Amino acid sequence: MLLELAQWLAKDMRVFNVFNYITLRAVLACLTSLVISFVIGPAMIRKLTAYKIGQSVRDDGPQTHLIKAGTPTMGGALILVSITVTTLLWADLENRFVWIVLLVTLGFGAVGWVDDYRKVVHRNPKGLSARAKLFWQSMVGLVAAYYIAFSSNLPAQTVFIVPFFKEVAYPLGVVGFIAMTYCVIVGTSNAVNLTDGLDGLAIMPTVMVGSALGIFAYVAGNAVFAKYLAFPYIPGAGELMVICAAIGGAGLAFLWFNAYPAEVFMGDVGALALGAALGTIAVIVRQEIVLFIMGGVFVVETLSVMIQVASFKMTGKRVFRMAPLHHHYELKGWKENQVVVRFWIITMMLVLVGLSTLKLR
């Protein structure tokens, strides 16, 4: 929106040509989403508190979590509002990739909102059933996968690219590409949701991974950089840097309210949406394995749940004291802040490993 205005003004005043630079608009997007979240955040928290939209706490969880009961949830709506408004302001709205990512984010956010609403307003502890939740996630994920496969003209879209190796890639075919895209989007969405169990635990890794994906998007969308770094050139992908910056700004602002002790929780509305956004961006810029590396904390949290469930069903025994993994360490004696900050540090190291694939290939 503002880009179009700047381009119109640039006809008479060349100074406005500066807004054609993606890097500038990414910085402005980060600042805009940050300001929006800071401005409307307190009012939204007050509204959620007034409506008594509070979080319920597991009885079988760490006893230290009982004091969290009643803390406002569904705060992820704040993040989605900031990202959406910022993207509409600073992104090129003629870019298909921008709309794909934005609509997938809002689609998964809608699924999470319904789940949260049923839990906290209707006092239904189950919210959406697991089957219904997966069904609607699958619908959004499959539509996005189909659209990316047939309407986005991605180069090498049927090839699975392996980082660290310049010429190692595996052909998937269109069906294989759609299946992989679906798994990445839905899997990442649920992985972030499972990680969102402690104050600030999920949002900071999301900010770090999203920011790193913004760099990959910029490289993939720049013909010179893509050729130099042996990346597939994807025209228009660089515009996703604006969305990644908006995610970073909105996430940092949300962390202000979500840091221990949290004033508000993200809820499924935020966690499902942010995970889907990361997955969609990774597929478009052809960095699925890099996402797997950088989001290692999300992956391990998900695996801990899968291992715990499988072990209990097969042997009647639990591998971890409690799943997801962050609760296991809490029950081992780690304080909540220790778990959160240590997982942040691990994510930072993994993101640096992921960024190293820019050159090491």
Secondary structure, 3 states (H helix, E strand, C coil): CHHHHHHHHCCCCHHHHHHHCHHHHHHHHHHHHHHHHHHHHHHHHHHHHHCCCECCCCCCCCHHHHHHCCCECCCHHHHHHHHHHHHHHHCCCCCHHHHHHHHHHHHHHHHHHHHHHHHHCCCCCCCCCHHHHHHHHHHHHHHHHHHHHHHCCCCCCCEEECCCCCCCEEECHHHHHHHHHHHHHHHHHHHHHHHCCCCCCCHHHHHHHHHHHHHHHHHHCCHHHHHHCCCCCCCCHHHHHHHHHHHHHHHHHHHHHHCCCCCCCCHHHHHHHHHHHHHHHHHHCCCHHHHHHHCHHHHHHHHHHHHHHHHHHHHCCCCCCCCCHHHHHHHCCCCHHHHHHHHHHHHHHHHHHHHHCCCCC
